[in-house]
Structure formats: structure tokens, C-alpha cells
Amino acid sequence: MKRNETPLVPSVRLTEAQMLGERIAQLRQGVKLRQSDAAARAGLSRSTAILIEKGDPGRTLAQVLRYVHAMAPEVSLQALLAGDVPALIALHSRKLPQRVRSATKTELRDLDF
């Protein structure tokens, strides 16, 4: 029988679990894997992968570690939490807005037909 662990966990730890889940989801996106593929590699169901990425405290540590290892075997949990993972850094740099120079008066005039 499954138990709901949420009421037993302090709210600070629930927030940390949610942040861990977000980092894991970002790692998956950074290595460009679909959730179902990452889950299959880890031997988990997709619904378990969804719960891990949501930061569900009822997931076991073994499930979390298997899921992370299936996506990036060289990444430690410590590096993931610190954000020192090349896939995370690349993902964040792709999401940063790109600076665009202002159009010159000539270019603006050419746009106005």
C-alpha cells in the first residue's frame, strides 16, 4: 500500500525536493531526452519520471539516482544541485535572450514601404 509522505515532510524540505525535481527536468532537457526515453533507460515508468521531476517526496532515493544516472552517468547529485553540469549550463545559455542591435535609421526607413 502506498503512503502519502507529503504531510510528514517539513515544508522547507518539500521546497528542496521540488527544486531537485526541477533540476532533474532541466538535466533531461539539457541532454535532449524525452521523458519516456529517460524513464525507459532507468527502468521506470513514465508516471514515476513525472513524479520525480515534480519533486514528489514519495519517490525513493534509488529511483531518483537511477533516473539521473540513466540520463547522465557522469553527473553526481551534488553537481546537479550546484548547477555545475555542462548540459544545464548549455540549456540556460540557450534560454537567455539574445541581444539584438538597434536598427539604423536607414534600415528603419527601408522597412517602411
C-alpha positions as CSV (number, residue, x, y, z in Angstrom):
1,M,0.0,0.0,0.0
2,K,1.3,3.4,-0.9
3,R,1.5,6.2,1.6
4,N,1.3,9.9,1.1
5,E,4.6,11.2,2.6
6,T,3.9,14.9,2.0
7,P,2.2,15.7,5.3
8,L,5.2,14.1,7.2
9,V,7.9,16.3,5.4
10,P,8.7,19.8,6.6
11,S,7.7,22.5,4.1
12,V,11.4,23.5,3.7
13,R,12.3,20.0,2.6
14,L,9.3,19.9,0.2
15,T,10.7,23.1,-1.4
16,E,14.1,21.5,-1.8
17,A,12.5,18.3,-3.3
18,Q,10.7,20.5,-5.8
19,M,13.9,22.3,-6.7
20,L,15.7,18.9,-7.1
21,G,12.9,17.8,-9.4
22,E,13.2,20.9,-11.5
23,R,16.9,20.4,-11.8
24,I,16.4,16.8,-12.9
25,A,13.9,18.0,-15.5
26,Q,16.4,20.6,-16.7
27,L,19.1,18.0,-17.0
28,R,16.8,15.8,-19.1
29,Q,16.0,18.8,-21.4
30,G,19.7,19.7,-21.5
31,V,20.7,16.2,-22.7
32,K,17.8,16.4,-25.1
33,L,15.9,13.3,-24.0
34,R,12.2,12.7,-23.9
35,Q,10.8,11.9,-20.6
36,S,9.6,8.5,-21.7
37,D,13.0,7.6,-23.1
38,A,14.8,8.6,-19.9
39,A,12.3,6.6,-17.9
40,A,12.8,3.6,-20.1
41,R,16.6,3.8,-19.7
42,A,16.2,3.9,-15.9
43,G,13.7,1.1,-15.9
44,L,11.0,3.3,-14.5
45,S,7.5,4.1,-15.7
46,R,6.9,7.5,-17.2
47,S,4.5,8.3,-14.4
48,T,7.3,7.7,-11.9
49,A,9.5,10.0,-14.0
50,I,6.8,12.7,-13.9
51,L,6.7,12.4,-10.1
52,I,10.5,12.6,-9.8
53,E,10.5,15.8,-11.9
54,K,7.8,17.3,-9.8
55,G,9.8,16.6,-6.7
56,D,7.5,14.1,-5.1
57,P,8.9,13.2,-1.7
58,G,7.4,9.7,-2.0
59,R,9.9,8.6,-4.7
60,T,12.8,6.6,-3.3
61,L,16.3,7.8,-3.5
62,A,17.2,4.8,-5.6
63,Q,14.6,5.8,-8.2
64,V,15.9,9.3,-8.3
65,L,19.5,8.1,-8.6
66,R,18.6,5.6,-11.4
67,Y,16.8,8.3,-13.3
68,V,19.7,10.8,-13.1
69,H,22.2,8.0,-14.0
70,A,20.2,6.9,-17.0
71,M,20.4,10.5,-18.4
72,A,24.0,11.4,-17.5
73,P,26.1,8.7,-15.8
74,E,29.0,11.1,-15.2
75,V,26.8,13.6,-13.3
76,S,26.8,13.4,-9.5
77,L,23.8,14.5,-7.5
78,Q,26.0,17.2,-5.8
79,A,27.0,18.6,-9.2
80,L,23.4,18.6,-10.3
81,L,22.3,20.5,-7.2
82,A,25.1,23.0,-7.6
83,G,24.3,23.5,-11.3
84,D,27.8,22.6,-12.4
85,V,26.6,20.3,-15.2
86,P,27.6,21.3,-18.8
87,A,24.1,20.3,-20.0
88,L,22.4,22.6,-17.5
89,I,24.8,25.5,-18.4
90,A,24.2,25.0,-22.1
91,L,20.4,24.8,-21.6
92,H,20.4,28.1,-19.6
93,S,22.6,29.8,-22.2
94,R,20.1,28.8,-25.0
95,K,17.3,30.2,-23.0
96,L,18.9,33.6,-22.4
97,P,17.6,36.4,-24.5
98,Q,19.9,37.3,-27.3
99,R,20.9,40.9,-27.6
100,V,19.9,42.5,-30.9
101,R,21.4,45.7,-32.0
102,S,19.1,48.6,-32.8
103,A,18.2,49.2,-36.4
104,T,19.8,52.2,-38.0
105,K,17.7,55.0,-39.4
106,T,18.4,53.7,-42.9
107,E,17.3,50.2,-42.1
108,L,14.1,51.5,-40.4
109,R,13.4,53.6,-43.5
110,D,13.8,50.6,-45.7
111,L,11.3,48.7,-43.6
112,D,8.7,51.4,-44.1
113,F,7.5,50.9,-47.6
